[in-house]
Amino acid sequence: MEYGPLICIFVAPNTPIFMTKLSVNINKLATLRNARGGNVPNLLTAAEDIERFGAQGITIHPRPDERHIRYQDARDLKKIVTTEYNIEGNPNQKFIDLVLEVKPTQVTLVPDAVDAITSNAGWDAVKHQEYLKEIIDIFKKAGIRTSIFIDPVAKQIQAAATTGTDRIELYTEAYAVGYTKGEQAAAVAPYVAAGTLAKELGLGINAGHDLSLENMAYFKQSLAHLDEVSIGHALICESLYLGLENVIPMYLKALS
């Protein structure tokens, strides 16, 4: 077996090191399980293994039709997840009731349509400010950390800060597209500005959507205060080739 060069990083005494947590979205594992109607792969076992391999969180995004994560999965995972537990979704009444029942570490509000294949836009926090305030207040009173899915636009982040949310999750599809085109600096610039503004406004910063092993390290290096990334589709696809036990440490290295 060949090993790459040894890289040593020297840090001055008392220098703070900002660590970004990796939360693994396991929706795709649920999709695979549901395709055959049984319990293979076993979602609970997979979540336990993902944590054992080093991930610092588990994310799920149940949708009304339960086409991948089922509402019962959310309840069952609560019993075994020992790291951070993040539930994403559009806050309809069924979703609100589920989150209040399960009480995850974090709830991430996503404005996806009922029939959406995947999330494709952040909240218009200006237009929906009062609505978001009401929903966020419900979750915060239950002791659940809140985050809202949002585009890297200054007025949206400023509006998000008035809703009472603890964090924002930056929608990173545009960055991923620009990175693939070789326009890395231009692609990440709006996110750097958004992160700086969010930090000034006292918001925690999460990120997710189309982040991958290819583009993760550059994104992390560019954002000084990135609390958490939520990775699902890319990580699971890469794991088909490389294996979860190998992929998890690779993400952690990219985030270090």
C-alpha positions, 0 to 999 in steps of 0.5 A: 500500500502506498501512502502520500506525503506526511503533512505537519501543521504547526499551530501557535499556542492558544490559537483557536482552531475552528472545527466544522462538524460533518452531518451525514444525510442518510436519505439515499440509504432509505431510498435504497431500502424502500426500493425492495420493501424490506429492511436492507440496508438497515437504516439504524445500523448504517447510522450507528456505523456512520457515527462510529466511522467519525461523523459528528451528526446524522441528518434526515429529511422526511417528506410527506410521501415518505418516499425515502425517510419514513416518519417512524425512521425519525422516531427510531433514529432518536433512540440510537443517534449519539451525535447531533441529530438534524431533521430537515423539512418544510414545516407543515403541521405533520412535520412540526408535530414530528419534530416536537415529538422526537426533539432532535438536536436541530431542526432545519427549515426548508421551503421545498414543495410537496413534490420536489425531487430535492431542495432547490431554493432557500427561503425568501426570509423577507417575504416569509419573515413573520411565518418563520418567526412563528415556526422558529418560536415553537421549536425554540420553546421546545429547546430545539436549535433552529436553522433555515435554508437560505441563499447567500444573499445579504438581504435574505441573511439580514432578514433571517437574523430577525426571525430568531433562528440560531443558524442559517444553512447556506444553499450551496448548489451554485457554488458546486456548479461554479466549482465544476466550471473552474470558477472556484473563486467567483463561485465561493465569493458570495458564500464568504460574504454571506458567512461574514455577514451571518457571523456579524449578525450572531448567526451560526453557519451551516452549509449543504447541497451538492458539496462533495469530496471534490469541492469540500476542502476549498469551500471550508478553507474559504469560510472562516466560521463554518459550524456544520456541513450536511452531506448526503447524495455525494457522500453516499455515491462516493461511498459506493466506490470507496466505502463509508469507512474510507469516505467519512475520514476523507471528509473530516480531513477536508474539513480540518 
